[in-house]
Amino acid sequence: MFRKADWQVVAGWQGRYWALCLGGVTLSKTFRPEGWLLRPALDLELIPAAGDTHVRSKLVATSAELSGKSDVIDSLSYSASAGLDAEMGNFGLGLGYGFTGSRHAKDHSVYLNARYTF
């Protein structure tokens, strides 16, 4: 496990940032058609970040200097997911899709599950 001092030595950077989920909204409803229990859901989030979100670096060699700037985390991320759970008796199914994105990153996820409870 890294301590703060170890992180500086290993990565050459130390910083702090904060992320706060704003506007997290979940919409869901339960339907009961002919023995089934259906639960569709939609979840939306905005996630701003503050603090040390950028890093400047400089590498100096004997005859050259290389410098750059990189993002540690984007200042605003957003997330959306939609899914459907279905149950009949002891058997259940679930299917869903999720997306998380920002200016520099995109992440897609899909899930499918089946379960039998006894």
CYANA upper distance limits for C-alpha pairs under 8 A (distance plus 0.5 A):
  2 PHE  CA      6 ASP  CA      6.01
  2 PHE  CA      7 TRP  CA      6.47
  3 ARG  CA      7 TRP  CA      6.81
  4 LYS  CA      8 GLN  CA      7.18
  4 LYS  CA     14 GLN  CA      8.07
  5 ALA  CA      9 VAL  CA      7.09
  6 ASP  CA     10 VAL  CA      6.60
  7 TRP  CA     11 ALA  CA      6.25
  7 TRP  CA     12 GLY  CA      7.67
  7 TRP  CA     13 TRP  CA      7.61
  7 TRP  CA     14 GLN  CA      7.29
  8 GLN  CA     12 GLY  CA      5.20
  8 GLN  CA     13 TRP  CA      5.74
  8 GLN  CA     14 GLN  CA      6.17
 13 TRP  CA     55 VAL  CA      8.27
 15 GLY  CA     51 GLY  CA      8.50
 15 GLY  CA     52 ASP  CA      6.05
 16 ARG  CA     51 GLY  CA      6.46
 16 ARG  CA     52 ASP  CA      5.91
 17 TYR  CA     49 ALA  CA      7.22
 17 TYR  CA     50 ALA  CA      6.03
 17 TYR  CA     51 GLY  CA      4.76
 17 TYR  CA     52 ASP  CA      5.71
 17 TYR  CA     53 THR  CA      6.83
 18 TRP  CA     49 ALA  CA      5.88
 18 TRP  CA     50 ALA  CA      5.82
 18 TRP  CA     51 GLY  CA      6.72
 19 ALA  CA     47 ILE  CA      6.83
 19 ALA  CA     48 PRO  CA      6.24
 19 ALA  CA     49 ALA  CA      4.75
 19 ALA  CA     50 ALA  CA      7.13
 20 LEU  CA     47 ILE  CA      6.05
 20 LEU  CA     48 PRO  CA      6.36
 20 LEU  CA     49 ALA  CA      7.04
 21 CYS  CA     45 GLU  CA      7.11
 21 CYS  CA     46 LEU  CA      6.38
 21 CYS  CA     47 ILE  CA      4.97
 21 CYS  CA     48 PRO  CA      7.37
 22 LEU  CA     45 GLU  CA      6.94
 22 LEU  CA     46 LEU  CA      5.74
 22 LEU  CA     47 ILE  CA      6.37
 22 LEU  CA     48 PRO  CA      7.98
 23 GLY  CA     44 LEU  CA      7.88
 23 GLY  CA     45 GLU  CA      6.02
 23 GLY  CA     46 LEU  CA      6.35
 24 GLY  CA     43 ASP  CA      7.64
 24 GLY  CA     44 LEU  CA      6.11
 24 GLY  CA     45 GLU  CA      4.80
 24 GLY  CA     46 LEU  CA      7.24
 25 VAL  CA     43 ASP  CA      6.13
 25 VAL  CA     44 LEU  CA      5.71
 25 VAL  CA     45 GLU  CA      6.97
 26 THR  CA     41 ALA  CA      7.50
 26 THR  CA     42 LEU  CA      6.13
 26 THR  CA     43 ASP  CA      4.78
 26 THR  CA     44 LEU  CA      6.98
 27 LEU  CA     41 ALA  CA      6.06
 27 LEU  CA     42 LEU  CA      5.63
 27 LEU  CA     43 ASP  CA      6.85
 28 SER  CA     39 ARG  CA      7.22
 28 SER  CA     40 PRO  CA      6.21
 28 SER  CA     41 ALA  CA      4.75
 28 SER  CA     42 LEU  CA      6.93
 29 LYS  CA     39 ARG  CA      6.29
 29 LYS  CA     40 PRO  CA      6.71
 29 LYS  CA     41 ALA  CA      7.49
 30 THR  CA     37 LEU  CA      7.41
 30 THR  CA     38 LEU  CA      6.16
 30 THR  CA     39 ARG  CA      5.17
 30 THR  CA     40 PRO  CA      7.62
 31 PHE  CA     36 TRP  CA      8.47
 31 PHE  CA     37 LEU  CA      6.43
 31 PHE  CA     38 LEU  CA      5.54
 31 PHE  CA     39 ARG  CA      6.94
 32 ARG  CA     36 TRP  CA      5.99
 32 ARG  CA     37 LEU  CA      5.28
 32 ARG  CA     38 LEU  CA      6.75
 33 PRO  CA     37 LEU  CA      7.45
 33 PRO  CA     38 LEU  CA      8.31
 35 GLY  CA     88 MET  CA      6.65
 35 GLY  CA     89 GLY  CA      8.28
 36 TRP  CA     86 ALA  CA      7.22
 36 TRP  CA     87 GLU  CA      6.10
 36 TRP  CA     88 MET  CA      5.29
 36 TRP  CA     89 GLY  CA      8.34
 37 LEU  CA     86 ALA  CA      6.06
 37 LEU  CA     87 GLU  CA      5.49
 37 LEU  CA     88 MET  CA      6.86
 38 LEU  CA     84 LEU  CA      7.51
 38 LEU  CA     85 ASP  CA      6.30
 38 LEU  CA     86 ALA  CA      5.03
 38 LEU  CA     87 GLU  CA      7.09
 39 ARG  CA     84 LEU  CA      6.10
 39 ARG  CA     85 ASP  CA      5.58
 39 ARG  CA     86 ALA  CA      6.89
 40 PRO  CA     82 ALA  CA      8.01
 40 PRO  CA     83 GLY  CA      6.20
 40 PRO  CA     84 LEU  CA      4.76
 40 PRO  CA     85 ASP  CA      6.87
 41 ALA  CA     82 ALA  CA      6.11
 41 ALA  CA     83 GLY  CA      5.90
 41 ALA  CA     84 LEU  CA      6.85
 42 LEU  CA     80 ALA  CA      7.85
 42 LEU  CA     81 SER  CA      6.24
 42 LEU  CA     82 ALA  CA      4.96
 42 LEU  CA     83 GLY  CA      7.22
 43 ASP  CA     79 SER  CA      8.39
 43 ASP  CA     80 ALA  CA      6.00
 43 ASP  CA     81 SER  CA      5.69
 43 ASP  CA     82 ALA  CA      6.94
 44 LEU  CA     78 TYR  CA      8.22
 44 LEU  CA     79 SER  CA      6.29
 44 LEU  CA     80 ALA  CA      5.05
 44 LEU  CA     81 SER  CA      7.29
 45 GLU  CA     78 TYR  CA      6.13
 45 GLU  CA     79 SER  CA      5.55
 45 GLU  CA     80 ALA  CA      6.93
 46 LEU  CA     76 LEU  CA      7.73
 46 LEU  CA     77 SER  CA      6.54
 46 LEU  CA     78 TYR  CA      5.05
 46 LEU  CA     79 SER  CA      7.03
 47 ILE  CA     76 LEU  CA      6.19
 47 ILE  CA     77 SER  CA      5.44
 47 ILE  CA     78 TYR  CA      6.32
 47 ILE  CA     79 SER  CA      8.49
 48 PRO  CA     75 SER  CA      6.10
 48 PRO  CA     76 LEU  CA      4.82
 48 PRO  CA     77 SER  CA      6.71
 49 ALA  CA     53 THR  CA      7.99
 49 ALA  CA     73 ILE  CA      8.08
 49 ALA  CA     74 ASP  CA      7.55
 49 ALA  CA     75 SER  CA      5.27
 49 ALA  CA     76 LEU  CA      6.55
 50 ALA  CA     75 SER  CA      6.97
 52 ASP  CA     72 VAL  CA      8.27
 53 THR  CA     71 ASP  CA      6.51
 53 THR  CA     72 VAL  CA      5.69
 53 THR  CA     73 ILE  CA      5.70
 53 THR  CA     74 ASP  CA      7.12
 53 THR  CA     75 SER  CA      7.35
 54 HIS  CA     69 LYS  CA      7.52
 54 HIS  CA     70 SER  CA      6.29
 54 HIS  CA     71 ASP  CA      4.94
 54 HIS  CA     72 VAL  CA      5.93
 54 HIS  CA     73 ILE  CA      7.73
 55 VAL  CA     69 LYS  CA      6.12
 55 VAL  CA     70 SER  CA      5.85
 55 VAL  CA     71 ASP  CA      6.70
 55 VAL  CA     72 VAL  CA      7.19
 56 ARG  CA     67 SER  CA      7.96
 56 ARG  CA     68 GLY  CA      6.30
 56 ARG  CA     69 LYS  CA      4.88
 56 ARG  CA     70 SER  CA      7.03
 57 SER  CA     67 SER  CA      6.01
 57 SER  CA     68 GLY  CA      5.90
 57 SER  CA     69 LYS  CA      6.72
 58 LYS  CA     65 GLU  CA      7.67
 58 LYS  CA     66 LEU  CA      6.23
 58 LYS  CA     67 SER  CA      4.65
 58 LYS  CA     68 GLY  CA      7.05
 59 LEU  CA     65 GLU  CA      6.26
 59 LEU  CA     66 LEU  CA      5.54
 59 LEU  CA     67 SER  CA      6.57
 60 VAL  CA     64 ALA  CA      6.64
 60 VAL  CA     65 GLU  CA      4.97
 60 VAL  CA     66 LEU  CA      6.86
 61 ALA  CA     65 GLU  CA      6.58
 74 ASP  CA    102 SER  CA      6.92
 74 ASP  CA    103 ARG  CA      7.12
 74 ASP  CA    104 HIS  CA      7.58
 76 LEU  CA    102 SER  CA      6.70
 76 LEU  CA    103 ARG  CA      8.24
 77 SER  CA    100 THR  CA      7.65
 77 SER  CA    101 GLY  CA      6.15
 77 SER  CA    102 SER  CA      4.98
 77 SER  CA    103 ARG  CA      8.16
 78 TYR  CA    100 THR  CA      6.23
 78 TYR  CA    101 GLY  CA      5.96
 78 TYR  CA    102 SER  CA      6.83
 79 SER  CA     98 GLY  CA      7.98
 79 SER  CA     99 PHE  CA      6.11
 79 SER  CA    100 THR  CA      4.74
 79 SER  CA    101 GLY  CA      6.87
 80 ALA  CA     98 GLY  CA      6.29
 80 ALA  CA     99 PHE  CA      5.84
 80 ALA  CA    100 THR  CA      7.02
 81 SER  CA     96 GLY  CA      7.74
 81 SER  CA     97 TYR  CA      6.09
 81 SER  CA     98 GLY  CA      4.51
 81 SER  CA     99 PHE  CA      6.65
 82 ALA  CA     96 GLY  CA      6.10
 82 ALA  CA     97 TYR  CA      6.00
 82 ALA  CA     98 GLY  CA      6.93
 83 GLY  CA     94 GLY  CA      7.80
 83 GLY  CA     95 LEU  CA      6.04
 83 GLY  CA     96 GLY  CA      4.31
 83 GLY  CA     97 TYR  CA      6.73
 84 LEU  CA     94 GLY  CA      6.23
 84 LEU  CA     95 LEU  CA      5.94
 84 LEU  CA     96 GLY  CA      6.76
 85 ASP  CA     92 GLY  CA      7.76
 85 ASP  CA     93 LEU  CA      6.24
 85 ASP  CA     94 GLY  CA      4.80
 85 ASP  CA     95 LEU  CA      7.04
 86 ALA  CA     92 GLY  CA      6.07
 86 ALA  CA     93 LEU  CA      5.67
 86 ALA  CA     94 GLY  CA      6.77
 87 GLU  CA     91 PHE  CA      6.22
 87 GLU  CA     92 GLY  CA      4.68
 87 GLU  CA     93 LEU  CA      6.88
 88 MET  CA     92 GLY  CA      6.85
 90 ASN  CA    116 TYR  CA      5.99
 90 ASN  CA    117 THR  CA      5.67
 90 ASN  CA    118 PHE  CA      7.32
 91 PHE  CA    114 ALA  CA      8.09
 91 PHE  CA    115 ARG  CA      6.36
 91 PHE  CA    116 TYR  CA      5.07
 91 PHE  CA    117 THR  CA      7.16
 92 GLY  CA    114 ALA  CA      6.20
 92 GLY  CA    115 ARG  CA      5.63
 92 GLY  CA    116 TYR  CA      6.83
 93 LEU  CA    112 LEU  CA      8.04
 93 LEU  CA    113 ASN  CA      6.20
 93 LEU  CA    114 ALA  CA      5.01
 93 LEU  CA    115 ARG  CA      6.96
 94 GLY  CA    111 TYR  CA      8.14
 94 GLY  CA    112 LEU  CA      6.02
 94 GLY  CA    113 ASN  CA      5.56
 94 GLY  CA    114 ALA  CA      6.94
 95 LEU  CA    110 VAL  CA      8.15
 95 LEU  CA    111 TYR  CA      6.17
 95 LEU  CA    112 LEU  CA      5.04
 95 LEU  CA    113 ASN  CA      7.15
 96 GLY  CA    110 VAL  CA      6.22
 96 GLY  CA    111 TYR  CA      5.77
 96 GLY  CA    112 LEU  CA      7.14
 97 TYR  CA    108 HIS  CA      7.99
 97 TYR  CA    109 SER  CA      6.20
 97 TYR  CA    110 VAL  CA      5.00
 97 TYR  CA    111 TYR  CA      7.00
 98 GLY  CA    108 HIS  CA      6.29
 98 GLY  CA    109 SER  CA      5.51
 98 GLY  CA    110 VAL  CA      6.85
 99 PHE  CA    106 LYS  CA      7.86
 99 PHE  CA    107 ASP  CA      6.15
 99 PHE  CA    108 HIS  CA      5.16
 99 PHE  CA    109 SER  CA      6.91
100 THR  CA    106 LYS  CA      6.47
100 THR  CA    107 ASP  CA      5.63
100 THR  CA    108 HIS  CA      7.15
101 GLY  CA    105 ALA  CA      6.01
101 GLY  CA    106 LYS  CA      4.85
101 GLY  CA    107 ASP  CA      6.63
102 SER  CA    106 LYS  CA      7.00
